[in-house]
Amino acid sequence: MKRLYTLFMLALCIFSPFALQSQSLSGIYTIGSGGNYASISAAVNALQNNGVSGNVTFNILNGTYTGATIDFANGIPNQGNNDTITFTSSTN
C-alpha cells in the first residue's frame, strides 16, 4: 500500500504542471452573446494568457462592443511566424 501511495505521489508531481497550464488557442471561435467569448476583450485576454498553437479566427457576432483595447505590443505566447490571428465579422 505504501508503494502504491508513493507511485501515486510521484505521478502527481510529474504530471501536475501540465494539468495546471491553460490550453492554447487554435481554430475558430465566436465572440458575442452565446459565443465562446462574450466580448472582444475576453478573447484578447485569452490570447494573451493562453497563447496560440496554430491559426486562430474570431468571428464577431452582430452587436455593440465597447471597452475593447487591443494591445499586442508584447506579442502572443507561442505564436510562430505562420500562426495567424484573424478577427472578422460573422456576417462578412
C-alpha positions in Angstrom: 0.0 0.0 0.0 2.8 2.4 0.8 4.4 1.7 -2.6 1.2 2.5 -4.4 0.9 5.7 -2.5 4.5 6.6 -3.4 3.8 5.9 -7.1 0.7 8.0 -7.0 2.5 10.9 -5.4 5.3 10.6 -7.9 2.9 10.7 -10.8 1.1 13.6 -9.3 4.3 15.6 -9.1 5.3 14.8 -12.6 2.0 15.5 -14.4 0.5 18.3 -12.3 2.4 21.1 -14.0 0.8 20.0 -17.3 -2.7 19.9 -15.8 -2.3 23.5 -14.4 -1.4 25.0 -17.8 -4.2 26.6 -19.8 -4.8 25.2 -23.2 -3.5 27.4 -26.0 -5.9 28.6 -28.7 -6.2 27.1 -32.2 -9.2 27.1 -34.6 -12.4 29.1 -34.9 -14.1 30.9 -32.0 -17.2 33.1 -31.8 -17.3 36.5 -29.9 -20.7 37.7 -28.8 -23.8 36.6 -26.9 -23.8 32.8 -26.7 -20.4 32.5 -28.3 -17.1 31.2 -26.9 -16.3 34.7 -25.6 -18.8 37.3 -24.5 -16.6 40.3 -25.6 -13.6 41.2 -27.7 -11.7 42.0 -24.5 -12.3 38.5 -23.2 -11.0 37.0 -26.5 -7.9 39.2 -26.4 -7.3 38.2 -22.8 -7.5 34.6 -23.7 -4.9 35.1 -26.5 -2.5 36.9 -24.2 -2.9 34.5 -21.3 -3.1 31.1 -23.1 -1.1 31.8 -26.3 -1.7 30.0 -29.6 -0.9 26.6 -31.1 -2.0 27.3 -34.7 -4.1 29.7 -36.7 -6.9 31.4 -34.8 -10.1 33.1 -36.2 -12.6 35.0 -34.1 -16.0 35.5 -35.8 -17.6 38.5 -34.2 -21.4 38.4 -33.9 -23.6 41.4 -34.6 -23.8 43.7 -31.6 -22.3 46.7 -29.9 -18.9 46.2 -28.3 -17.3 48.8 -26.0 -14.2 49.0 -24.0 -12.1 46.8 -26.3 -8.5 48.0 -26.2 -6.3 45.6 -28.2 -2.6 45.8 -27.5 -0.3 43.2 -28.9 2.9 45.1 -28.1 4.2 42.2 -26.0 3.2 39.6 -28.6 1.2 36.5 -28.2 2.7 33.5 -26.4 3.8 30.6 -28.7 2.8 32.5 -31.9 5.0 31.3 -34.7 5.8 33.1 -38.0 3.0 31.1 -39.7 0.3 31.4 -37.0 -2.3 33.9 -38.0 -4.8 35.6 -35.7 -7.9 37.0 -37.5 -10.9 39.0 -36.2 -13.8 39.1 -38.7 -17.4 39.9 -38.8 -19.7 36.8 -38.8 -21.8 38.5 -41.5 -18.7 39.5 -43.6 
